Amino acid sequence: MPQGDKSRYTDKQVRKADHIAESYEARGVPEDEAKARAWATVNKDDGGGKKPGGAGRGRSTDHPAARKGGEIGGKGSAARTAEQRSASAKKAAETRKRNAANA
């Protein structure tokens, strides 16, 4: 498959890339750059085209990048002691109180 050939991508992958590209364009990214970023995202998520070709069947599409955020949240807090978390909460409350008084 030559570079740039999208024939092995499923309809779902093409729709996904179009949607991502439209989002980038709405934020002011040039059209060519938006398309390149969109296909890079599809490749990152799915690992390339999923249509069957050669000696195998098509592969399922997954969304690992889209689900990654929830896995890593909260690990920093869990590693601290109760005293450290409490001190941090007190400091944050004091900052909010000070900022509210100055506003």
C-alpha positions as CSV (number, residue, x, y, z in Angstrom):
1,M,0.0,0.0,0.0
2,P,1.6,3.3,-1.1
3,Q,2.0,6.2,1.3
4,G,-1.1,8.2,1.7
5,D,-3.4,5.4,0.4
6,K,-6.5,5.1,2.6
7,S,-8.1,2.1,0.9
8,R,-7.4,-0.2,3.9
9,Y,-9.2,2.1,6.4
10,T,-12.7,1.3,7.4
11,D,-15.6,3.7,6.9
12,K,-15.6,4.2,10.7
13,Q,-12.0,5.2,10.6
14,V,-12.6,7.6,7.7
15,R,-15.5,9.2,9.6
16,K,-13.4,9.5,12.7
17,A,-10.6,11.2,10.8
18,D,-13.0,13.6,9.1
19,H,-14.6,14.5,12.5
20,I,-11.2,15.2,14.1
21,A,-10.0,17.2,11.1
22,E,-13.2,19.4,11.2
23,S,-12.5,20.0,14.9
24,Y,-8.9,21.1,14.2
25,E,-10.1,23.4,11.4
26,A,-12.7,25.0,13.7
27,R,-9.8,25.9,16.0
28,G,-7.9,27.6,13.2
29,V,-5.5,24.9,12.1
30,P,-4.8,24.9,8.3
31,E,-6.7,22.2,6.3
32,D,-3.6,20.1,5.3
33,E,-2.2,20.2,8.9
34,A,-5.6,19.3,10.3
35,K,-5.9,16.2,8.0
36,A,-2.4,15.1,8.9
37,R,-3.1,15.4,12.6
38,A,-6.4,13.6,12.2
39,W,-4.9,10.6,10.4
40,A,-2.1,10.5,12.9
41,T,-4.7,10.3,15.7
42,V,-6.6,7.5,13.9
43,N,-3.3,5.6,13.5
44,K,-2.4,6.1,17.1
45,D,-5.8,4.9,18.3
46,D,-6.3,2.0,15.9
47,G,-2.8,1.0,14.6
48,G,-3.5,1.7,10.9
49,G,-6.1,0.4,8.5
50,K,-8.4,-2.4,9.7
51,K,-9.9,-3.8,6.5
52,P,-9.0,-7.3,5.6
53,G,-6.2,-7.8,3.2
54,G,-3.7,-10.5,2.5
55,A,-4.1,-13.6,4.7
56,G,-6.1,-12.3,7.6
57,R,-9.4,-10.9,8.7
58,G,-10.1,-7.3,9.5
59,R,-9.2,-6.1,13.0
60,S,-11.4,-4.4,15.5
61,T,-10.9,-0.7,16.2
62,D,-10.2,0.4,19.7
63,H,-9.8,3.8,21.4
64,P,-6.8,3.5,23.8
65,A,-5.8,7.2,23.6
66,A,-9.4,8.3,24.4
67,R,-9.6,6.2,27.5
68,K,-6.1,6.8,28.8
69,G,-6.9,9.8,31.0
70,G,-9.1,8.1,33.5
71,E,-6.5,5.5,34.3
72,I,-3.8,7.8,35.5
73,G,-5.9,10.3,37.5
74,G,-5.6,10.3,41.3
75,K,-2.4,8.3,41.6
76,G,-0.4,11.2,42.9
77,S,-2.9,11.8,45.7
78,A,-3.0,8.1,46.6
79,A,0.8,8.0,47.1
80,R,0.7,10.7,49.8
81,T,0.0,10.2,53.5
82,A,-3.2,11.4,55.2
83,E,-1.2,14.2,56.9
84,Q,0.2,15.4,53.5
85,R,-3.3,15.4,51.9
86,S,-4.8,17.2,54.9
87,A,-2.1,19.9,54.8
88,S,-2.6,20.3,51.1
89,A,-6.3,20.7,51.5
90,K,-5.9,23.3,54.3
91,K,-3.4,25.3,52.1
92,A,-5.9,25.2,49.2
93,A,-8.7,26.4,51.4
94,E,-6.6,29.2,52.7
95,T,-5.7,30.2,49.2
96,R,-9.3,30.2,48.1
97,K,-10.3,32.3,51.1
98,R,-7.5,34.8,50.4
99,N,-8.4,35.1,46.7
100,A,-12.1,35.6,47.6
101,A,-11.2,38.4,49.9
102,N,-9.1,40.2,47.3
103,A,-11.7,39.8,44.5
